[in-house]
Amino acid sequence: MNLEDWVEKAENKTDAEFRKAINIVLKAIATNEKLSHSMAFKGGLLLGIKYENLRYTTDLDFSTPDTRPGDIENFKEHLDLILSLAESDLAYGLKCKWQKFPKSPK
């Protein structure tokens, strides 16, 4: 999958901004040694990207075996740092922030 090509195929400005943000998040995780080995991207958005479907969900779904209580704050801080690095590298002019981290199953 070439995410830069996926971003370029956006049909409008709103979709392009969304795709750029997704690219930032995925690049941040993929280029981080720890997270790239402990997180699996899954769900409707992955399928939409992989099969170039124009209909896809707008949330990022990941699975990880790292579910120790109390680690979520460290994870959030680390994610903010690696997002900043990916934002600089891709130079889209976007700032990504996490919104929520639901744990499922509870």
C-alpha positions in Angstrom: 0.0 0.0 0.0 1.3 3.4 -0.9 -0.4 5.9 1.4 0.9 8.9 -0.5 -0.9 7.6 -3.6 -4.1 7.2 -1.5 -3.8 10.7 -0.3 -3.4 12.0 -3.8 -6.5 10.2 -4.9 -8.8 12.2 -2.6 -11.8 13.5 -4.3 -12.1 16.8 -2.4 -10.3 19.0 0.1 -12.1 17.6 3.1 -11.2 14.0 2.1 -7.6 15.1 1.3 -7.2 16.6 4.8 -8.6 13.4 6.4 -6.3 11.2 4.3 -3.3 13.3 5.2 -4.1 13.0 8.9 -4.5 9.2 8.6 -1.1 9.1 6.8 0.5 11.1 9.6 -0.8 8.7 12.3 0.1 5.6 10.4 3.6 6.9 9.6 4.1 7.8 13.2 3.3 4.3 14.4 5.0 2.5 11.5 8.3 4.3 11.9 8.4 3.8 15.7 10.3 0.7 16.6 8.2 -0.2 19.7 4.8 0.7 18.4 5.3 -0.8 15.0 5.9 -4.2 16.6 3.1 -4.0 19.2 0.2 -2.5 17.3 -1.9 -4.0 14.5 -4.0 -1.8 12.3 -7.4 -3.3 11.5 -11.0 -2.4 10.7 -13.0 -0.7 7.9 -10.5 2.0 7.2 -7.7 -0.5 6.6 -10.0 -2.3 4.1 -10.9 0.9 2.4 -7.3 1.9 1.9 -6.2 -1.6 0.8 -8.9 -2.2 -1.7 -9.2 1.5 -2.8 -12.9 1.6 -1.8 -14.4 5.1 -1.6 -16.7 4.0 1.3 -14.8 3.5 4.6 -15.1 4.3 8.3 -13.4 7.3 9.7 -11.9 5.8 12.9 -8.6 4.1 13.3 -8.8 0.7 14.9 -5.7 -0.9 16.4 -5.1 -4.0 18.6 -2.2 -4.4 20.9 -1.2 -6.9 23.6 0.1 -4.0 25.7 -2.8 -3.5 28.0 -1.3 -3.0 31.4 -3.3 -0.7 33.7 -1.7 2.8 34.1 0.3 2.7 30.9 -2.2 4.7 28.9 -0.8 8.1 30.0 2.7 7.1 29.0 1.3 5.8 25.7 -0.5 9.1 25.0 2.6 11.2 25.7 4.7 8.9 23.4 2.1 9.1 20.7 2.1 12.9 20.9 5.8 12.9 20.4 5.9 10.5 17.4 2.9 12.3 15.8 5.0 15.6 15.9 7.9 13.8 14.2 5.6 12.4 11.5 3.9 15.8 11.0 7.3 17.4 10.4 8.4 14.7 8.1 5.3 14.7 5.9 5.0 18.6 5.9 1.2 18.6 5.3 0.8 21.5 7.6 -1.5 19.5 9.9 -1.4 18.9 13.6 -2.9 15.6 14.8 -4.1 15.0 18.3 -5.7 11.9 19.8 -9.3 12.2 20.8 -10.1 9.1 22.8 -8.7 5.7 23.7 -11.5 3.3 24.3 -10.4 0.0 25.6 -12.3 -3.0 24.2 -13.2 -5.3 25.6 -13.5 -3.4 28.8 
